[in-house]
């Protein structure tokens, strides 16, 4: 295995990018609406709950899609797109890569030289990482990320699907000049001047 080339990954994921972003957005909305949100103390517990929401939404979104194969193993779920790109969802850390506890399974995934599945040809291992803002009230970034162990090699953002066309409006000039502004003294000041 080698480090994934961004153009190769984009070629495979191009038709799925909006759906990948929707999975994260739906899971985050569920988290924000959850009554458990205010009761969790540990950040790790929060990340685990959000990950569970993400996986559930991803399974629902990609169910029945012939181009996506779900690989559920060792309490995690990965998605194989078109037999080429192996993707996992992660909360991003300060380096912009998935935050992990270093297990053997994690080391196998984050090292591009390690082969995960001997029966599969070389696959491109990438992450879709979400980064919450400092207050945890919104998502600052969702990106497709290639990594070499703990180093972010490249990334590109998954933008929200919402976009609007900006229509310039003509500048309106007033038909008549603005009225003159007269500043009046308050009544109590006017009386004291006598």
C-alpha positions in Angstrom: 0.0 0.0 0.0 1.0 3.5 -0.6 -0.1 6.9 0.5 -3.4 7.7 -1.4 -3.2 10.2 -4.2 -5.8 12.9 -3.8 -6.9 12.9 -7.4 -7.5 9.1 -7.2 -9.6 9.5 -4.1 -11.6 12.4 -5.5 -12.3 10.3 -8.6 -13.9 7.6 -6.5 -15.6 9.7 -3.9 -16.8 12.6 -6.1 -20.3 11.3 -6.5 -20.5 10.5 -2.7 -19.1 13.7 -1.2 -22.5 15.4 -0.6 -23.8 12.3 1.1 -20.8 11.9 3.3 -21.2 15.5 4.5 -24.9 14.9 5.1 -24.1 11.9 7.3 -21.9 14.1 9.5 -24.4 17.0 9.6 -27.3 14.7 10.5 -25.3 13.0 13.2 -24.2 16.4 14.6 -27.8 17.7 14.6 -28.9 14.6 16.5 -26.1 15.2 19.0 -27.1 18.9 19.4 -30.7 17.8 20.0 -29.8 15.0 22.3 -30.8 15.2 26.0 -27.6 13.3 26.9 -25.4 16.2 25.6 -25.4 18.2 28.8 -24.9 15.2 31.0 -21.6 13.7 29.7 -18.4 14.7 31.4 -15.6 13.1 29.5 -14.8 14.3 26.0 -14.1 10.7 25.0 -17.6 9.8 25.9 -18.9 12.6 23.8 -16.9 11.5 20.8 -18.1 8.0 21.3 -21.7 9.0 21.2 -21.2 11.2 18.2 -19.4 8.4 16.4 -22.3 6.1 17.1 -24.7 8.7 15.6 -22.4 9.0 12.6 -22.2 5.2 12.0 -26.0 4.9 12.3 -26.6 7.7 9.8 -23.9 6.3 7.5 -25.4 2.8 7.5 -28.9 4.2 6.8 -27.5 6.5 4.0 -25.5 3.9 2.2 -27.7 0.9 2.8 -28.3 -0.9 -0.5 -25.8 1.1 -2.5 -24.0 -1.4 -4.7 -20.9 0.8 -4.8 -20.4 0.7 -1.1 -19.4 -2.3 1.0 -19.8 -2.0 4.8 -17.0 -3.6 6.9 -17.9 -3.9 10.6 -15.2 -5.3 12.8 -13.9 -4.8 16.3 -16.4 -2.2 17.4 -15.8 0.0 14.4 -17.2 0.4 10.9 -15.4 1.2 7.7 -16.9 1.7 4.2 -15.3 0.5 1.0 -16.2 2.7 -2.0 -16.1 1.1 -5.4 -13.7 -1.5 -4.2 -10.9 1.1 -4.0 -11.3 3.7 -1.2 -11.6 2.5 2.4 -13.1 5.2 4.6 -13.6 5.6 8.3 -15.3 8.5 10.1 -13.3 10.1 12.9 -13.3 13.2 15.1 -10.2 15.2 14.1 -7.5 16.1 16.5 -5.3 19.2 16.5 -3.2 17.8 13.7 -6.3 17.4 11.5 -6.2 13.6 11.5 -8.4 11.1 13.3 -8.1 11.0 17.1 -7.1 7.5 18.2 -6.1 5.2 20.9 -3.2 3.3 19.4 -4.5 -0.3 19.1 -3.2 -2.8 16.5 -6.2 -2.2 14.3 -5.6 1.6 14.4 -1.9 1.1 13.6 -2.9 -1.1 10.6 -5.2 1.6 9.3 -3.0 4.7 9.8 0.2 3.1 8.3 -0.2 3.2 4.5 2.3 0.4 4.1 0.2 -2.1 6.1 -2.3 -4.2 4.2 -5.6 -4.6 6.0 -7.2 -7.3 3.9 -4.9 -9.8 2.1 -7.7 -10.8 -0.2 -8.3 -7.2 -1.5 -6.0 -5.4 -4.0 -4.3 -2.3 -2.8 -6.9 0.0 -1.3 -6.6 3.7 -0.5 -7.2 4.3 3.2 -8.6 7.7 4.1 -10.6 9.3 6.9 -13.5 11.7 6.9 -12.7 13.9 9.9 -15.0 16.3 11.6 -13.7 19.2 13.8 -16.0 20.8 16.3 -15.5 24.4 17.2 -13.9 25.2 20.6 -17.3 25.4 22.4 -18.6 22.2 20.7 -21.6 24.0 19.4 -21.0 23.6 15.6 -18.7 21.9 13.2 -15.8 24.0 11.9 -14.6 21.5 9.3 -15.4 18.2 7.7 -12.6 17.0 5.5 -11.4 13.9 3.5 -7.9 13.3 5.0 -5.0 11.1 3.9 -2.5 10.4 6.6 0.8 8.6 7.2 0.7 7.5 10.8 0.2 10.7 12.8 0.9 13.1 9.9 -1.7 14.7 7.7 -0.5 14.4 4.1 -3.3 16.1 2.3 -7.0 17.0 2.9 -9.9 18.6 1.1 -13.1 19.9 2.7 -16.5 18.5 2.3 -18.7 21.5 2.0 -22.3 21.8 3.1 -24.8 21.3 0.3 -26.4 24.6 1.1 -25.5 27.3 -1.4 -27.3 30.4 -2.6 -26.8 32.6 -5.6 -26.1 36.1 -4.7 -28.1 38.5 -6.9 -26.7 42.0 -7.0 -29.4 44.7 -6.4 -29.2 48.0 -8.2 -28.0 50.9 -6.1 -30.9 53.2 -5.4 -30.3 56.9 -5.4 -32.7 59.1 -3.4 -35.1 61.1 -5.5 -34.9 64.1 -3.2 -32.2 65.2 -0.9 -32.4 64.0 2.7 -34.2 66.4 5.0 -32.1 68.6 7.2 -31.6 67.3 10.7 -32.3 69.9 13.4 -31.0 69.0 16.9 -33.3 70.4 19.5 -32.4 71.0 23.1 -34.4 69.0 25.7 -37.3 71.0 27.3 -35.6 71.2 30.7 -32.4 72.7 29.3 -34.4 75.3 27.3 -36.2 76.4 30.5 -33.0 76.7 32.5 -31.5 79.1 29.9 -34.0 81.8 30.7 
